[in-house]
Amino acid sequence: MRSKNLISPVTDAVLRKYLAGYPQDAVSALHHRLMKERSGLRDKFNTGSLYLGYAEGKSDALYVYVKKKYLVFDVRAPAEEYAVEMKRQGFEIQPKSNWQASAGWLTGLRVPHDVKKLAPIVKLALYALEKHRLCQ
């Protein structure tokens, strides 16, 4: 069953409307970059929980939760391997205890809204989307 809180596809107007009062540059830049890099990428925005979900296959491989001070990523990438890499890149990780974490995803990756180096985040997101698409 589809939630009444989900909007797809995600447009700039949707982000502006539902993220009014939140910094939007990083989430908008990330969204545009992912959509440009992957034709066929499915996106959705949950207006209740303020998160974006992305998938290339049947199920999501990336969630981006919008908070006042930062973005929080849950990424379908091996947590142990990528936590080390992302910490090395200077990002903070506060792992969650959700179903994604129990499935081995990297969860709780915090990215400040004023992030200057979005490239490592985009690279990780594209890896998760591609890897998951190939496994289906």
LOMI-765949 format. One record per residue (C-alpha): residue in one letter; x, y, z. Coordinates in steps of 0.2 Angstrom, whole numbers, plus 5000, padded with zeros to 4 digits. Example, Ala and Ser with C-alpha at 12.3 -4.5 7.8 and 13.67 -1.06 7.14 Angstrom:
! LOMI-765949
A506249785039
S506849955036
//
This chain:
! LOMI-765949
M500050005000
R500650174995
S500850305009
K499850465007
N501450555013
L502450494998
I502750604983
S503650544967
P504450604957
V505350734968
T505450914960
D506251074966
A504551134970
V504250984981
L505851014991
R505551204993
K503751174999
Y504151035012
L505851095017
A505451275020
G506451325035
Y507751195032
P509451225023
Q509151155006
D510751174996
A511551015000
V510050904998
S509550994982
A511350974975
L511350794979
H509650754972
H510050844955
R511750754954
L511050574957
M509550604945
K510850664932
E512050524935
R510750384934
S509350374921
G507950264927
L508350314946
R506750314956
D506550444969
K505250484982
F504950604996
N504150565012
T503250735018
G502950665036
S504650605040
L505650715028
Y506650595019
L507050555001
G507250374995
Y508150314980
A508150154970
E508650084954
G507949914956
K506449844966
S506949914983
D507750064990
A509650074992
L509750254999
Y508850355012
V509250545015
Y508350615031
V508350795032
K508650875049
K508851055055
K510751045057
Y511250905045
L510750765033
V510750585039
F511050445026
D510650265027
V511550185013
R511550005006
A513349985007
P514449875019
A514449965036
E516149915042
E517049955026
Y516250115022
A516150185040
V518050185040
E518150275024
M516850405027
K517650445044
R519250455036
Q518450585024
G517950685040
F516150635041
E515250585058
I514350425059
Q513050385073
P512450205068
K510550175070
S509650025076
N508450005062
W508149875050
Q509349945038
A510749925051
S510249755055
A510449715036
G512249775036
W511949945029
L512950095033
T511750205044
G511850365053
L513050455041
R512850635046
V513250765033
P513150955037
H512051055026
D513551165022
V514651025017
K516051075005
K516450904998
L514850824992
A515850704980
P516250564992
I514350564997
V513850554979
K515150424975
L514550314990
A512650344985
L513050294967
Y513950134973
A512550084983
L511250114969
E512350024956
K512849874967
H511049844973
R510349854955
L511549724949
C511149604963
Q509249604959
//
